[in-house]
């Protein structure tokens, strides 16, 4: 902690930070450096997975190729993506987004291990907390779900669940977050053996049609951390030190962003719960396991369209996004930004931004 008022506040690990695993921790924790070759294997059925770990025994495991569900009379799929099929599946995503440009997104990450320590509270305290944790940690899972402008899911497979390389032996994490993810069906043995290289995924994401295109609408719930991890993947660098620069990058890569948590904040009778409670209130059906990114992204999409059709229709009967587009709950200069430290964001205190 600085002792002179002339010194700039800086982010360090606080003594009261949650338990975490620092094994083999290196000061450079971004995605730079030497990249291991992408895993390439001979073609095989998506239903087979010869390298599954012990996590495959869990009913909701992400180690298997897919989970299928009945939804409004149709069979829908959450498809798991690993290193061996990431290029094939990103090619499928490029095709789907042309017709279904609404992309609901959720991430799973290894909790929170640090918070800023400075002489006094600063206006960007919560961004500094986000920055130090995202720079230190690695993404575990990304869920992307696709729908059209009416909220109709892409037929067959509307959801891809990307599973990233993550090692409980080598990577940093908060133990309670890992425990929750394990109970939800995350197979960390498979993440260590078959996980996607974030550098390769960043390259594929850049040419996927998902980013740098203002026709794509990104739908999320309390998503500062979610977008921060994606920006880290896309830039292969640590996050900007200044919040303003972060929002500039956000606007470049994700020109149109919707945050459902922010949407609820501008309605009468502010909603204080998480995604699941809001979805229940709106009568939205969950497909898949809570605390897995694919299921959470599907529920995020359903919840967005239910809420926007109920509360944000314009005089022409169409959804009017002008009141909430490109605002993130708890960040930037909007009315949801806390004026004091107040502990960690609820968003950061959970494994993912949808975990309530």
Order of alpha helices (4+ residues) and beta strands (2+ residues): beta-beta-alpha-beta-alpha-beta-beta-alpha-alpha-alpha-beta-alpha-alpha-beta-alpha-alpha-alpha-alpha
